[in-house]
Amino acid sequence: MPPEYQSFRPEEHERDLVGVIVELRALDSCDERSLNRILRRHPKNGTGLFSKSELVRGFRHLKERHGWTEDEESFLERIRMKPIRTASGVAPVTVLSKPYPCPGKCIFCPSDVRMPKSYLSDEPGAQRADQHRFDPYEQTLSRLRTYHYNGHRVDKIELIVLGGTWSFYPEEYQVWFVKRCLDALNDWVPGLHDGSRPVGPTRILQAWHRFSVDGRSMERTYNEAMLAIERAGAIDWVEGEAATWHELEAAQRRNETAEARCVGLSIETRPDHLSEDEILRIRRLGATKVQIGFQSLSDEVLELNKRGHDVAATRRAMKLLRGAGFKIHAHWMPNLYGSSPEADIEDFGRMFDDPDFRPDELKIYPCSLIESAELMRHYEAGEWRPYNHAELLEVLTATMLRTPEYCRLTRVIRDIPGTDIVDGNRLTNFRELAEAELDVRGERSRDIRAREIRHRPLKSKRLELSELEYSTSVGREVFLQYLAGGRLAAFLRLSLPDRPVRPDEIAESAMIREVHVYGVLTGLGESGNGRSQHAGLGRRLIGRAAEIARAAGFADLAVISSIGTREYYRKLGFRDSALYQHFRTRGEPST
């Protein structure tokens, strides 16, 4: 429970809370300025202002007494904190796996032994993970509580597992970690966990300097430090970090009809740690998306930065992932040692010109100089420098313009605290700066994120179905999208392989890799009321995908469904199989 909740009692402020709520309910819409004026007219304790979370708590406490039960969602929309968090149709919940040895030796990677490799202890998500001792259950539950307190719905959860190289963790830990995340979703009941407490931060018995990694001398690597910590018994981890596949599958079945459903699960790994067996394991966990570090598509740059794999490994990994139906979220890093602004722009062009790559989503992480990284040596020797503002702006505007409309730029700058950056860019709003620069030039990005409909009302008469086709390493890809006044309301990714793919279950199937309906998150079973969600757009896209698959000669249409969407696909006529759900293309999706 947030600290202010422990002492806040809505009944003690009922008169002023009612005054605020009545005025807000009377408005057709509300901005920050209007809200602040209302709050000043009804001050808390005669002097202070109610916080948004206190208004949410007050509304929920008083709604039955004052007959407001019919419009909770419309009220919450007026005051919702950080509405962008759920404007893409789902509530993202990010959790971190525990610190663990990493197979990589990348010179740009920070080495904070308090965190999984590449993460820093003062990043917000990392701080939350440490507060909960990297316990997946408590991390997940904490995020659900935060969303609930701030007026967001939590019935459609995108679970994002970050931290090191997931495929390098022991299998029993992977199974346990995902199971405990699902347990938290399955146990969620609003208000039931309000008194829950974090399990406490990771207990380090020895002084941190004994295990620190000195980036300048590199007297001890991250993995050596992790081994020393393990031998010293310095970390008090959560007990019993293991579970069976049977236990995980039981948690998955329970989540299919839970109040908070996992409608997407992603993990992150390296190209050189993906194999056919690993692909099967990731899918069995329930994952639908894989974040994968490209970093560069230049063998020379990869070698200089001690990445540990070549571009060919990235090609193989992409083919395996796409063939198995996963959504692919790539990471790409400009300003690496041995590159230049001109070379970076050329490198980015290869990502979408070459059919072997063409990711569905992309994070652009310009290289940051962190003291614990080996890159410090090259910086001090004058062999590498961070791009200046103009150079970085040119690289980012060029790459944003070259991103095709089937790809989503989820992030353009990594949110590293400025205190951790030795030299170079410390601005975290560089995407806004790049978009403003494009606007000055009369241009704009066409990526998915820039076109989402978000809070805008959906008018069905303005809907237009667009189909974009492109080639990939396994065949053809069709990107179907519903546009409303140029804004993206929904899309579907359909793979039509013309080369052998694995697993065997989908060897002769067309594959729906993703269906996403944008707009404010609408509750399970609720009408969209002018919103994109629950307006039938997903069903219509699936019906069109079945037509395209049938015309292309596929008798079977598979979908890499997430745990929380299995019921939805069953209602449309899909049948369950081992790892996917299937639909005979001679039929039509049910209504």
BABAMAR-628613 format. One record per residue (C-alpha): x, y, z. Coordinates in steps of 0.001 Angstrom, whole numbers, plus 500000, padded with zeros to 6 digits. Example, Ala and Ser with C-alpha at 12.3 -4.5 7.8 and 13.67 -1.06 7.14 Angstrom:
BEGIN
512300,495500,507800
513670,498940,507140
END
This chain:
BEGIN
500000,500000,500000
501404,503472,499148
502438,505397,502298
499686,507994,501937
497064,505235,502008
498107,504067,505447
496885,507290,507070
494258,508522,504588
490652,507872,505641
488085,508947,503012
485272,509134,505567
487140,511880,507414
487152,514048,504265
483767,513090,502847
482356,516604,502410
485336,517898,500447
485742,514675,498475
482072,514765,497457
482490,518377,496350
485435,517450,494117
483776,514330,492697
480458,516041,491946
482202,518818,490011
484372,516343,488098
481396,514172,487150
479646,517217,485751
482460,517901,483260
482439,516487,479735
486220,516291,479875
488947,517295,482290
492503,518536,481947
495103,519192,484641
494202,522877,484862
490501,522177,485414
491283,519505,487976
493573,521815,489933
490921,524557,490024
488389,522103,491458
490875,520771,494000
491629,524296,495218
487911,524940,495747
487692,521862,497987
491018,521666,499864
491914,518742,502077
491973,519813,505714
491288,523345,504550
494754,523893,503118
496174,520980,501125
495148,519345,497846
493939,515798,497422
496280,513592,495422
494887,511675,492461
495349,508383,494268
493352,509794,497224
490563,510789,494828
490523,507259,493434
490349,505788,496917
487702,508291,497967
485515,507597,494938
485666,503850,495456
484894,504221,499164
481939,506579,498687
480439,505472,495351
477719,503209,496728
476620,505678,499388
476201,508429,496789
474902,506352,493883
477952,506662,491627
478330,502946,490919
477400,503147,487234
480217,505379,485994
483414,504519,487876
485417,504102,484677
484336,507436,483201
485265,509179,486457
488661,507475,486636
489429,508551,483084
489187,512185,484186
491872,511888,486852
493904,508854,485844
497624,509145,486605
499911,508445,483643
497059,507464,481274
499612,506632,478559
500494,503478,480534
497296,501712,479424
496486,503714,476273
497853,500898,474113
495137,498530,475305
497056,496562,477957
498674,497238,481314
502408,496437,481102
503952,494833,484197
507759,494689,484154
509623,492353,486502
513356,491627,486814
515038,488289,487274
517723,488054,489939
521429,488924,489403
523083,485974,487693
526236,485290,485642
526022,486415,482009
527589,484647,478993
528428,487989,477359
531536,490164,477694
530228,493294,475946
532470,496280,476623
529545,498745,476739
527578,496845,479366
527474,498185,482949
528500,495729,485665
526485,496469,488788
526598,493237,490775
523499,494280,492704
521530,493834,489485
521172,491386,486604
523779,492148,483938
523312,495433,482038
520976,496965,484652
521804,499669,487193
520647,499736,490796
519142,503241,490653
516902,502619,487632
513249,502747,488794
512393,499193,487732
515586,497877,489286
514859,499635,492563
511407,498052,492678
512908,494625,492008
515482,494995,494771
512844,496280,497183
511003,492996,496642
514199,490898,496715
513643,490014,493037
510643,487928,494108
508449,487601,490972
505229,487276,492977
505812,490431,495012
507062,492423,492016
503941,491523,490035
501561,492138,492916
503168,495502,493647
502590,496704,490081
498964,495533,490146
498389,497484,493366
499996,500610,491904
497829,500467,488772
494706,499873,490850
495413,502739,493255
495972,505107,490347
492731,504255,488569
493935,501819,485882
492333,498504,484979
494480,495413,485487
492508,492650,483785
494716,492597,480654
498363,492332,481650
501409,492290,479399
504069,490593,481522
507590,491742,480591
510457,489756,482103
513772,491619,481976
517214,490971,483384
520379,489500,481925
520199,486636,479418
517026,484700,480229
518145,481596,478322
521230,481333,480552
519209,480928,483768
518510,477356,484996
515317,475860,483605
513807,475240,487043
514304,478939,487884
512648,480033,484642
509625,477800,485306
509360,478985,488920
509714,482652,487995
506916,482603,485410
504694,480472,487648
505028,482930,490540
504171,485871,488271
501049,484015,487181
500252,483139,490803
500176,486859,491606
497817,487529,488683
495623,484581,489696
495451,485726,493329
494622,489335,492472
491396,490688,493927
491110,494507,494194
491487,495574,497788
492362,492112,499104
496114,492793,499069
496006,496379,500335
497829,495429,503522
500557,493391,501822
504158,494364,502473
507277,493933,500351
509467,490998,501366
512367,493388,501982
515462,494294,499966
518172,491820,499096
520370,491304,502157
524063,491792,501393
526135,490733,504377
529492,492035,503220
530400,495551,502110
529634,496121,498441
533138,497282,497608
534404,493738,498161
532379,492614,495160
532445,495699,492968
533564,495599,489348
536182,498172,488442
535544,499102,484831
538914,500797,484431
541221,498052,485633
538786,495158,485074
540533,493290,487890
537318,491385,488397
534590,490645,485882
530879,490685,486659
530763,486890,486601
533788,486599,488903
532145,488998,491335
528883,487035,491190
530778,483831,491960
532529,485481,494922
529199,486701,496284
527700,483241,495915
530630,481592,497713
530479,484139,500524
526794,483461,501062
526214,487184,500820
522784,487131,499203
519649,486140,501058
517483,485026,498146
513853,483948,498223
513482,480330,499313
512583,477539,496890
513365,479050,493484
512178,475997,491554
508914,474664,490175
507825,471828,487905
506314,472151,484454
503176,470525,485835
502855,473293,488439
503369,475970,485797
500747,474455,483504
498253,474441,486384
498920,478154,486971
498469,478805,483240
495097,477049,483164
493942,479029,486189
494989,482299,484541
492859,481617,481455
489812,482802,483411
491438,484918,486159
490499,488504,487027
493961,489643,485867
494945,487713,482738
498338,487507,481103
497592,488592,477525
501278,488753,476590
504526,487393,478020
507965,488452,476814
511499,487484,477806
514853,488860,476632
517857,486892,475441
520863,486838,473095
520886,485573,469481
523601,483004,470240
521519,481397,472989
518532,480520,470824
518164,477012,469453
515214,474825,468439
515108,473358,471966
515250,476807,473559
512455,478049,471290
510258,475160,472450
511054,475875,476108
510236,479588,475770
506957,478781,474066
506064,476207,476709
506531,478895,479361
503702,480763,477624
505858,483463,476017
504575,485201,472908
507340,487787,472421
511133,487678,472597
513318,490721,473110
516607,490076,471353
519764,492163,471283
520901,492882,467730
523079,495793,468961
524665,496018,465494
524452,494348,462089
528161,494815,461443
530493,491908,462240
533368,494350,462703
531497,496436,465275
530253,493329,467098
533804,491993,467358
535262,495296,468550
532629,495449,471283
533223,491806,472333
529607,490953,471706
530405,487243,471433
528422,486451,468280
528290,487519,464653
525494,488743,462377
524924,485202,461125
523815,484220,464644
521242,487011,464564
519960,485748,461210
519573,482211,462581
517819,483440,465705
515391,485578,463715
514478,482650,461476
513814,480403,464474
511715,483027,466254
509680,484025,463225
509125,480431,462176
507746,479644,465634
505383,482622,465467
506963,484831,468129
506701,488588,468039
510227,489912,467751
511374,492940,469743
514908,493907,468704
517419,496119,470518
519803,498206,468414
522639,500422,469663
524099,503375,467734
527356,505007,468893
529095,501716,469645
532886,501542,469677
534090,501424,466064
530978,502974,464527
530044,506500,463423
526820,508455,462770
527025,507718,459046
527761,504023,459645
524893,503779,462143
522353,505167,459677
523603,502687,457058
523447,499861,459617
519865,500751,460515
518911,500635,456850
520063,496994,456655
517683,496095,459457
514626,496676,457274
516088,496272,453792
517188,492690,454527
514297,490150,454813
516293,488175,457383
515716,490888,459996
512670,493222,459873
511674,493097,463572
508133,493825,464756
509217,496150,467553
512428,498017,468223
514273,499736,471062
516986,502160,470010
519569,502433,472779
522392,504867,471951
525476,503686,473803
525901,505398,477193
529222,505610,479012
528966,503922,482430
531970,503840,484748
531757,500092,485423
531899,499256,481695
535108,498282,479906
534340,501005,477347
535853,503452,479874
539318,502294,478766
538697,503336,475167
537142,506624,476278
540141,507538,478428
542518,506517,475629
540687,508860,473233
539584,505933,471030
535825,506467,471530
533567,509377,472394
529817,509798,472828
527998,511570,469997
527266,515221,470572
523697,516520,470553
523588,517297,466821
525056,513931,465820
522665,511990,468023
519699,514015,466776
520651,513302,463165
520964,509551,463799
517633,509343,465618
515636,511422,463133
517085,509399,460248
516240,506086,461897
512745,507166,462904
512014,508145,459305
513272,504775,458052
511151,502711,460435
508319,501068,458432
504714,501247,459552
504610,497558,460565
507251,498182,463284
506708,499813,466666
509466,502000,468096
508863,501282,471760
511803,503302,473020
514335,505693,471495
516565,506387,474517
517259,504130,477470
516176,505796,480714
519532,505612,482502
519822,508019,485462
522056,510960,484537
524171,510384,487639
525336,507055,486171
526447,508539,482838
530087,509621,482817
529879,511619,479573
527385,512113,476772
523637,512542,476443
521640,512680,479672
518316,513736,478139
515615,511077,478434
513080,512914,476230
515140,512654,473055
512274,511038,471193
510236,514199,471681
513166,516287,470458
513556,514092,467379
509812,514246,466642
509898,518038,466986
512830,518193,464563
510928,516031,462067
507919,518304,462441
510076,521338,461597
511187,519519,458456
507594,518712,457537
508102,514998,458153
506969,512478,460764
507545,508910,461845
505191,506263,460484
505940,503618,463093
503097,502019,465035
503562,504002,468247
503331,507308,466388
499996,506268,464816
498103,504651,467723
494539,505868,468217
494946,505964,472043
492196,508072,473680
490530,509207,470481
486931,508028,469898
486404,505341,467274
483955,506118,464463
483220,502913,462553
482210,504751,459376
485755,506072,459070
487405,502652,459417
489631,501555,456569
491310,498144,456223
494837,498324,454852
497073,495353,453983
500852,495600,453705
502873,492618,452454
506608,492053,452776
509045,489132,452612
510844,487526,455559
513348,484748,456159
510542,482144,456313
508170,483416,453592
505617,486202,453283
504249,488436,456001
500952,490319,455764
500382,493270,458087
496646,493979,458300
495590,497214,459950
492382,499103,460636
492852,502851,460297
490463,505505,461563
491264,508918,460157
494858,507851,459657
495142,506595,463243
495863,502937,463963
492941,501230,465718
493946,497572,465358
496370,495324,463508
497212,491677,462850
500495,490038,461826
500027,487029,459525
502934,484779,458529
502641,482664,455362
505748,480446,455417
507072,478921,452222
510064,477241,453910
510210,474556,456636
509543,475902,460128
509566,474415,463629
507908,473201,465836
506415,470305,463858
502948,471235,465136
502901,474253,462800
504935,472840,459905
501998,473289,457501
500198,476213,459133
499765,479860,458401
500444,481741,461630
498801,484674,463372
501736,486137,465278
499908,489045,466877
496489,490643,467133
496407,494003,468875
493490,496396,469309
494518,499857,470473
492702,502419,472559
492192,502789,476313
492160,499434,478095
488544,498231,478234
487529,495624,480790
486993,491974,479892
483425,491475,478708
482632,495204,478552
481313,497097,475553
483738,499447,473849
481300,502401,473845
483025,504134,470956
486472,502719,471716
488569,500411,469584
488632,497620,472143
485669,495248,472103
484281,496765,468892
484801,493515,466961
487951,494668,465165
490028,491704,466337
487437,489185,465127
487180,490924,461764
490954,490920,461326
491121,487208,462174
488377,486506,459653
490329,488324,456947
493516,486468,457956
491677,483157,457500
490597,484247,454005
494169,485172,453042
495559,481917,454464
492952,479864,452599
493684,481664,449330
497396,480977,449868
496703,477235,450142
496828,476806,453928
494160,474541,455413
495234,475397,458951
495589,478784,460631
497531,478689,463906
497833,481428,466496
500566,481927,469103
497974,482812,471700
498875,484087,475125
497600,482415,478270
494919,485010,478902
493570,485035,475334
492983,481279,474940
489321,481628,475911
488866,484362,473304
490230,482172,470514
488177,479183,471647
485041,481288,471251
486125,482061,467679
486396,478351,466857
490097,477725,467470
491009,474378,469029
493754,473755,471561
496899,471843,470727
500265,471391,472441
501758,474885,471988
499338,476746,469705
495651,477024,468895
494378,476086,465434
491534,476978,463082
490445,475206,459888
490406,477917,457225
487381,476425,455469
485227,477795,458293
484618,481330,459530
485460,482714,463013
482435,482627,465288
480662,485800,466299
END
